[in-house]
């Protein structure tokens, strides 16, 4: 055994960054946002707000009297949601109905 020899290999790890357009998306559209709260201004009834599986620090207060879904844990390309999204803040719903999926509110 030759323990004194180091081998360096390149090209084995590929890293890619998430969508630069935003960490929040309205499903089926090209509308991207940098916060969950800002996406509420662009949503209409029966749509889904998709969030990447990251941590957000914000308070959520939907501002429209509609029913929609907030779904977390998505991958960078928004095709899969194998994880969870964590929101460090409060959720206050005064109008409408929100269905929540894969979201942790702390």
Residue frames relative to the residue before (quaternion, step in Angstrom):
aa qw qx qy qz dx dy dz
X 1.0000 0.0000 0.0000 0.0000 0.00 0.00 0.00
X 0.2106 -0.7756 0.5880 0.0915 3.50 -1.03 0.87
X 0.0807 -0.8457 0.5275 0.0072 3.59 0.07 1.31
X 0.6268 0.5746 -0.3352 0.4057 3.61 1.17 -0.23
X 0.6450 0.5198 -0.3189 0.4604 3.62 1.23 -0.17
X 0.2106 -0.7642 0.5990 0.1129 3.55 -0.91 0.98
X 0.1673 -0.7628 0.6171 0.0966 3.53 -1.06 0.80
X 0.1252 -0.7815 0.6093 0.0483 3.54 -0.83 1.02
X 0.0566 -0.7878 0.6133 -0.0018 3.54 -0.82 1.06
X 0.1587 -0.7899 0.5864 0.0836 3.56 -0.90 0.89
X 0.7445 0.4256 -0.2980 0.4193 3.53 -1.28 0.38
X 0.5333 0.6555 -0.3971 0.3580 3.60 1.21 0.24
X 0.7470 0.3006 -0.1863 0.5630 3.59 1.18 -0.43
X 0.0794 -0.7756 0.6258 0.0224 3.54 -0.83 1.04
X 0.0894 -0.7924 0.6028 0.0282 3.55 -0.80 1.00
X 0.0342 -0.7799 0.6244 0.0249 3.52 -1.06 0.76
X 0.3951 -0.7145 0.5229 0.2449 3.53 -1.07 0.68
X 0.6017 -0.5652 0.4285 0.3674 3.52 -1.28 0.41
X 0.7346 -0.4143 0.3164 0.4342 3.51 -1.35 0.24
X 0.3683 -0.7588 0.5011 0.1939 3.57 -0.60 1.15
X 0.5628 0.6249 -0.3827 0.3825 3.59 1.21 -0.41
X 0.7595 -0.3228 0.2125 0.5233 3.59 1.07 -0.58
X 0.4649 -0.6877 0.4999 0.2470 3.52 -1.27 0.52
X 0.7039 0.3244 -0.2226 0.5914 3.56 1.38 0.07
X 0.0232 -0.8067 0.5894 -0.0361 3.57 -0.95 0.91
X 0.3395 -0.6780 0.5990 0.2572 3.55 -1.19 0.53
X 0.4914 -0.7097 0.4284 0.2671 3.54 -0.58 1.24
X 0.8300 0.2286 -0.1880 0.4729 3.53 -1.05 0.88
X 0.6908 0.3995 -0.2772 0.5351 3.58 1.27 0.17
X 0.4524 -0.6377 0.5266 0.3336 3.54 -1.30 -0.11
X 0.4197 0.7017 -0.4632 0.3421 3.58 1.19 0.58
X 0.0261 -0.7951 0.6041 -0.0469 3.57 -0.63 1.22
X 0.1082 -0.7879 0.6056 0.0287 3.57 -1.15 0.70
X 0.4300 -0.6975 0.5113 0.2592 3.56 -1.24 0.42
X 0.7625 0.1854 -0.1633 0.5980 3.60 1.27 -0.02
X 0.5887 -0.5685 0.4317 0.3793 3.56 -1.22 0.45
X 0.6493 0.5414 -0.3222 0.4261 3.58 0.87 -0.94
X 0.6660 0.5077 -0.3182 0.4443 3.61 0.90 -0.83
X 0.6124 0.5637 -0.3551 0.4256 3.61 1.12 -0.54
X 0.5664 0.6239 -0.3870 0.3744 3.60 1.14 -0.51
X 0.6254 0.5437 -0.3475 0.4388 3.60 1.12 -0.48
X 0.7342 0.4305 -0.2321 0.4709 3.59 1.17 -0.46
X 0.5919 0.6065 -0.3598 0.3904 3.58 1.24 -0.16
X 0.1724 -0.7419 0.6360 0.1236 3.53 -1.23 0.59
X 0.7447 -0.4256 0.2741 0.4348 3.56 -1.29 0.29
X 0.8542 0.1846 -0.1841 0.4499 3.51 -1.21 0.85
X 0.5174 0.6119 -0.4446 0.4003 3.62 1.17 0.24
X 0.3528 -0.7126 0.5678 0.2128 3.54 -1.38 0.22
X 0.2521 -0.7137 0.6350 0.1546 3.53 -0.99 0.95
X 0.1465 -0.7928 0.5894 0.0509 3.59 -0.70 1.12
X 0.0899 -0.7914 0.6032 0.0415 3.57 -0.93 0.90
X 0.5032 -0.6323 0.4907 0.3261 3.54 -1.09 0.70
X 0.5815 -0.6144 0.4269 0.3195 3.55 -1.21 0.55
X 0.4091 0.6804 -0.4897 0.3603 3.56 0.56 1.21
X 0.5446 -0.5880 0.4750 0.3633 3.57 -1.32 -0.06
X 0.1274 -0.7564 0.6384 0.0629 3.55 -1.07 0.87
X 0.1695 -0.7448 0.6351 0.1147 3.58 -1.13 0.68
X 0.4589 0.6518 -0.4811 0.3647 3.55 -0.03 1.31
X 0.4153 -0.6532 0.5651 0.2855 3.53 -1.30 0.39
X 0.2431 -0.7840 0.5594 0.1155 3.56 -0.99 0.88
X 0.0861 0.7771 -0.6134 0.1113 3.53 -0.86 1.05
X 0.2428 -0.7851 0.5503 0.1477 3.62 0.00 1.25
X 0.2612 -0.8230 0.4960 0.0920 3.57 -0.85 0.98
X 0.6863 0.4500 -0.2885 0.4932 3.60 1.23 0.10
X 0.4252 -0.6912 0.5263 0.2540 3.57 -1.13 0.66
X 0.4120 0.6747 -0.4888 0.3691 3.56 0.51 1.30
X 0.4003 -0.6540 0.5700 0.2951 3.54 -1.36 0.09
X 0.1560 0.7751 -0.5985 0.1294 3.57 -0.88 0.98
X 0.4231 -0.6918 0.5303 0.2475 3.55 -1.35 0.15
X 0.1655 -0.7363 0.6486 0.0990 3.55 -1.15 0.77
X 0.0000 -0.8290 0.5538 -0.0775 3.56 -0.38 1.27
X 0.1571 -0.8311 0.5320 0.0394 3.57 -0.69 1.10
X 0.6942 0.5343 -0.3466 0.3354 3.49 -1.41 -0.10
X 0.4049 0.7508 -0.4524 0.2602 3.60 1.21 0.24
X 0.5173 -0.5976 0.5206 0.3230 3.50 -1.31 0.52
X 0.7353 -0.4414 0.2939 0.4220 3.57 -1.30 0.20
X 0.7312 0.4073 -0.2390 0.4923 3.60 1.05 -0.66
X 0.4344 -0.7395 0.4123 0.3073 3.59 1.35 0.10
X 0.4696 0.6847 -0.4466 0.3335 3.62 1.15 0.42
X 0.7850 0.1810 -0.0884 0.5858 3.58 1.11 -0.67
X 0.1027 -0.7716 0.6170 0.1158 3.57 -1.17 0.47
X 0.0109 0.8582 -0.5103 0.0551 3.55 0.41 1.29
X 0.7587 0.3643 -0.1913 0.5050 3.60 1.21 -0.27
X 0.5320 -0.5940 0.4915 0.3501 3.49 -1.19 -0.71
X 0.2942 -0.6866 0.6284 0.2171 3.51 -1.33 0.39
X 0.1959 -0.7723 0.5947 0.1074 3.57 -0.96 0.87
X 0.1196 -0.7670 0.6282 0.0523 3.54 -0.95 0.97
X 0.1762 -0.7623 0.6174 0.0814 3.54 -0.69 1.15
X 0.5719 0.5396 -0.4092 0.4629 3.55 -0.05 1.33
X 0.5682 -0.5821 0.4512 0.3669 3.55 -1.25 -0.40
X 0.2269 -0.7273 0.6288 0.1554 3.53 -1.31 0.44
X 0.0100 0.7865 -0.6152 0.0534 3.56 -0.72 1.14
X 0.0537 -0.7886 0.6125 -0.0005 3.56 -0.69 1.12
X 0.0606 -0.8104 0.5826 -0.0073 3.56 -0.53 1.22
X 0.7735 0.1888 -0.0891 0.5984 3.56 1.20 -0.59
X 0.8268 0.2803 -0.1762 0.4547 3.56 -1.16 0.54
X 0.4078 -0.6746 0.5623 0.2500 3.50 -1.39 -0.24
X 0.0903 -0.7861 0.6110 0.0264 3.56 -0.95 0.95
X 0.1942 -0.7310 0.6440 0.1145 3.55 -0.94 0.96
X 0.1661 -0.8080 0.5624 0.0565 3.58 -0.81 1.03
X 0.0135 -0.7911 0.6092 -0.0534 3.53 -0.98 0.98
X 0.8566 0.0152 -0.0489 0.5135 3.62 -0.88 1.01
X 0.5309 0.5983 -0.4123 0.4360 3.56 0.97 0.90
X 0.1331 -0.7612 0.6317 0.0619 3.56 -0.98 0.94
X 0.1192 -0.7785 0.6141 0.0505 3.56 -0.81 1.05
X 0.0905 -0.8129 0.5754 0.0039 3.56 -0.69 1.14
